[in-house]
Amino acid sequence: MVDVPQLVEQARQGRPRAVARLISLVEGAAPELREVMAALAPLTGNAYVVGLTGSPGVGKSTTTSALVTAYRKTGKRVGVLAVDPSSPFSGGALLGDRVRMSEHASDPGVYIRSMATRGHLGGLAWAAPQAIRVLDGAGCDVILVETVGVGQSEVEIASQADTSVVLLAPGMGDGIQAAKAGILEIGDVYVVNKADRDGADATARELNHMLGLGESRAPGDWRPPIVKTVAARSEGVDEVVEALEKHRAWMEEHGVLAERRRARAAHEVETIAVTALRERIGDLSGDRRLEALAERIVAGETDPYRAADELVDGVTNGG
Amino acid sequence: MVDVPQLVEQARQGRPRAVARLISLVEGAAPELREVMAALAPLTGNAYVVGLTGSPGVGKSTTTSALVTAYRKTGKRVGVLAVDPSSPFSGGALLGDRVRMSEHASDPGVYIRSMATRGHLGGLAWAAPQAIRVLDGAGCDVILVETVGVGQSEVEIASQADTSVVLLAPGMGDGIQAAKAGILEIGDVYVVNKADRDGADATARELNHMLGLGESRAPGDWRPPIVKTVAARSEGVDEVVEALEKHRAWMEEHGVLAERRRARAAHEVETIAVTALRERIGDLSGDRRLEALAERIVAGETDPYRAADELVDGVTNGG
């Protein structure tokens, strides 16, 4: 038996093993999941959640690590959730990054957690917000969520942050890639990392153009800043923190932060509800009902819509 | 009022406007959608569905066009469903490709349809199988489904084909990209296009290695062939058709074709059912129930799971 109240209390005290245990319970959809979530509810809502996304190779891990250092200097407790197969946290990256991050490993004010990407749609989007909740409830002031910027589910995760940072690097054709993945639309702050390389100014200009930042905006509108950094040497990182704090202040002033959090919670609830309903369908297919319907469709005896009606009836009427 | 039986009859006769109309009804989730699907059910199951996927720039459209020509030579009726923002069919590609495809536009034995990618998860995966059903019911012998090979939803669409073709081109780092997107696992046939370029042999070798094609397999197992093509000059395209026909024969011999179609139908039904249930949740949020729950979560008064329980109860008990 897991003593959930004790675990939550230990997590509040900043014990990393308790935090790790809670996230594992959440991630693995353990029987205690609901008890954990209920216990955390009154403790959440304090963390500032920053999403960082970008193509592989732009320096997300290095930037994340530099941001951790910057926030630690101001005494903040920092949580890092790395949702990235190429991240050092999940073991796929360069030794340099790993060493870089390991300096934070011994800091009790930093909690680092990696999360493997799941194979099915919605899987990750479902687990990440719960892990964020654990870090929030454990007293993190800032949570950095690092995701690799390809695919819809990563965009979805990034959209669950209070502030989304999109990273680019010169000469990687990132502009096009980013536009394709739809991540250009989600940035509140843009970072052109590796700004000591050729083409950094061109990348910033291209970005400025693509985002229409030169155009006039209504007063009070947020104009996403483009910050140039060399994260490996911590250059420009304080400016990123400054941009983040400005965005946060702007959101609070305009009621955007509360609105984003409501939208995030609504999305979270909907995802969980849909997952639960999907599971009920899965239970139905346990008695071969789904398989039998599929056979009838292949045989041309019914169509997918009539078949779906039967499934829905089965779920909603307990049939 | 739409006369669905008449439209279906005209589509059977190969009238492109009727086919276009049916797909539009299906894509737009028109009120007639269910009637269309019911009318098509007994007419489907004859088409051989081939999925083609790969990164932008590998020559998917050119290869698709060359395959259309090859199949037309054997008198087959061919449907093309292009699910790709960079495809000529949806207007984003090079003039050369457009001209190339336009030769088929006047051929009554070819039906070409583009499909825009949707913004939300599951949207496209939901519409594409229905469009395939229309083309199948309209009497296409072969349906080529061209998708851009990035992201989970494209992989999902490709997995709904009878045979999946993964395209690569030399010198694009495609191996890594493909592995990342998970598309390397889905290929039944691999095509290294632009094989007249430097590095084609290296790409084929790398692919051969990554797929473990050098390793021994159980007798009767399918060993995905790697075909080198220069689609722009139709070189190797007959070999691709041959590989497709071999795969189809192998699937029929081993009961794999029927199994894949059953799995596809099951997935389709499940997707429709989940979408229907999601819509019911959407209806609930119409009366601000979801919003109210979200506010209570943000305030720490409840957690997402308890909130989701309320939503699910509302859906399943009509509450």
Interface residues (C-beta under 8 A of the other chain):
Chain A: L33 R34 M37 A38 L40 A41 P42 L43 T44 G45 P56 P85 G119 L121 G122 P129 Q130 R133 V150 G151 Q152 S153 E156 K180 A181 G182 A258 R261 R262 A263 A265 A266 E268 V269 E270 I272 A273 V274 A276 L277 R278 I281 S285 L290 E291 L293 A294 E295 I297 V298 A299 G300 E301 T302 D303 P304 Y305 R306 A307 A308 D309 L311 V312 V315 T316 N317 G318
Chain B: L33 R34 M37 A38 L40 A41 P42 L43 T44 G45 P56 P85 G119 L121 G122 P129 Q130 R133 V150 G151 Q152 S153 E156 K180 A181 G182 A258 R261 R262 A263 A265 A266 E268 V269 E270 I272 A273 V274 A276 L277 R278 I281 S285 L290 E291 L293 A294 E295 I297 V298 A299 G300 E301 T302 D303 P304 Y305 R306 A307 A308 D309 L311 V312 V315 T316 N317 G318
